[in-house]
């Protein structure tokens, strides 16, 4: 009877020690992996994303600096690229009075909408 208890105690002790060793090994591996991720330079990846960002930003129209020292709506500038979907319109930068986008489409329940907005609206309805 005493021999069985000793065997059980020693087996439990061996299992406990093995679990402790495994936990230590896992923590050491996790630390090495995290240290390696921190120490590796990510210059190649960031330069690729910077290049991609520059390519994405080239679609945006150039914005002229506007003198905003005067009263709003006095020194206004008319937008030059009227075909762009990205147009800055505010108190200092405006649209011509007769401006109407060239790609307007008739949408049910809506008066008029730009073509790209209509496509996005249709995509939203398809997803829901």
C-alpha positions as CSV (number, residue, x, y, z in Angstrom):
1,X,0.0,0.0,0.0
2,X,2.8,2.4,0.9
3,X,4.6,1.5,-2.2
4,X,1.6,2.4,-4.4
5,X,1.4,5.8,-2.7
6,X,5.1,6.4,-3.3
7,X,4.7,5.5,-6.9
8,X,1.6,7.8,-7.2
9,X,3.4,10.7,-5.5
10,X,6.5,10.3,-7.6
11,X,4.4,10.0,-10.8
12,X,2.5,13.2,-9.8
13,X,5.8,14.9,-9.1
14,X,7.3,13.9,-12.4
15,X,4.2,15.1,-14.3
16,X,4.3,18.4,-12.4
17,X,8.0,18.9,-13.2
18,X,7.4,18.1,-16.9
19,X,4.5,20.6,-17.1
20,X,6.7,23.2,-15.4
21,X,9.5,22.6,-18.0
22,X,7.0,22.8,-20.9
23,X,5.6,26.1,-19.5
24,X,9.1,27.5,-19.2
25,X,10.0,26.4,-22.8
26,X,6.8,28.0,-24.2
27,X,7.5,31.3,-22.4
28,X,11.1,31.4,-23.7
29,X,10.0,30.7,-27.2
30,X,7.3,33.3,-27.0
31,X,9.8,35.9,-25.7
32,X,12.3,35.0,-28.5
33,X,9.5,35.4,-31.1
34,X,8.4,38.8,-29.7
35,X,12.0,40.0,-29.5
36,X,12.7,38.9,-33.0
37,X,9.6,40.7,-34.3
38,X,10.6,43.9,-32.5
39,X,14.2,43.7,-33.7
40,X,13.5,42.9,-37.4
41,X,13.5,46.1,-39.5
42,X,10.2,46.6,-41.3
43,X,11.6,49.1,-43.8
44,X,10.8,47.1,-46.8
45,X,7.2,46.7,-45.8
46,X,6.8,50.3,-44.9
47,X,8.3,51.5,-48.1
48,X,5.9,49.4,-50.1
49,X,3.0,50.8,-48.2
50,X,4.3,54.3,-48.7
51,X,4.5,53.7,-52.4
52,X,1.0,52.3,-52.4
53,X,-0.2,55.3,-50.5
54,X,1.4,57.7,-52.9
55,X,-0.3,55.8,-55.8
56,X,-3.6,56.1,-54.1
57,X,-3.1,59.8,-53.3
58,X,-2.3,60.6,-56.9
59,X,-6.0,60.4,-57.8
60,X,-6.8,63.4,-55.5
61,X,-6.9,66.8,-57.2
62,X,-4.3,69.4,-56.2
63,X,-5.7,71.9,-53.8
64,X,-4.6,75.5,-54.1
65,X,-3.8,77.5,-51.0
66,X,-6.6,80.0,-50.5
67,X,-6.3,83.3,-48.7
68,X,-8.6,82.9,-45.8
69,X,-7.7,86.1,-44.1
70,X,-10.8,88.0,-45.4
71,X,-14.4,87.4,-44.7
72,X,-16.0,84.1,-45.9
73,X,-17.5,84.1,-49.3
74,X,-15.6,87.2,-50.4
75,X,-12.3,85.9,-51.7
76,X,-13.7,82.6,-53.2
77,X,-11.9,80.4,-55.7
78,X,-13.8,78.4,-58.2
79,X,-12.8,74.7,-58.4
80,X,-11.0,73.9,-61.6
81,X,-11.3,70.0,-61.8
82,X,-15.1,69.7,-61.9
83,X,-15.0,66.0,-63.1
84,X,-13.3,64.8,-60.0
85,X,-15.3,63.1,-57.3
86,X,-13.1,64.7,-54.7
87,X,-13.9,68.4,-54.8
88,X,-13.3,70.7,-51.9
89,X,-16.3,73.0,-51.4
90,X,-16.4,75.3,-48.4
91,X,-16.7,79.1,-47.6
92,X,-13.6,79.9,-49.7
93,X,-13.7,77.3,-52.5
94,X,-16.9,77.0,-54.5
95,X,-18.6,75.6,-57.5
96,X,-20.0,77.6,-60.5
97,X,-23.7,78.4,-60.1
98,X,-24.6,76.3,-63.1
99,X,-22.5,73.3,-62.1
100,X,-24.1,69.9,-62.7
101,X,-22.0,66.7,-62.7
102,X,-21.8,65.0,-66.1
103,X,-22.6,61.5,-64.7
104,X,-25.9,62.1,-63.0
105,X,-28.4,59.3,-63.1
106,X,-32.0,59.0,-62.1
107,X,-32.5,56.8,-59.1
108,X,-35.9,55.6,-57.9
109,X,-37.1,57.6,-54.8
110,X,-34.1,60.0,-55.2
111,X,-34.0,63.0,-57.5
112,X,-30.5,62.8,-59.0
113,X,-27.3,61.1,-57.9
114,X,-23.7,60.8,-59.1
115,X,-23.0,57.5,-60.9
116,X,-20.3,56.4,-58.4
117,X,-22.7,57.1,-55.5
118,X,-25.4,55.2,-57.2
119,X,-23.2,52.2,-57.7
120,X,-22.2,52.2,-54.1
121,X,-25.8,52.5,-53.0
122,X,-26.7,49.5,-55.2
123,X,-23.8,47.5,-53.6
124,X,-25.1,48.4,-50.1
125,X,-28.6,47.1,-51.0
126,X,-27.2,43.9,-52.5
127,X,-25.2,43.2,-49.2
128,X,-28.2,43.7,-47.0
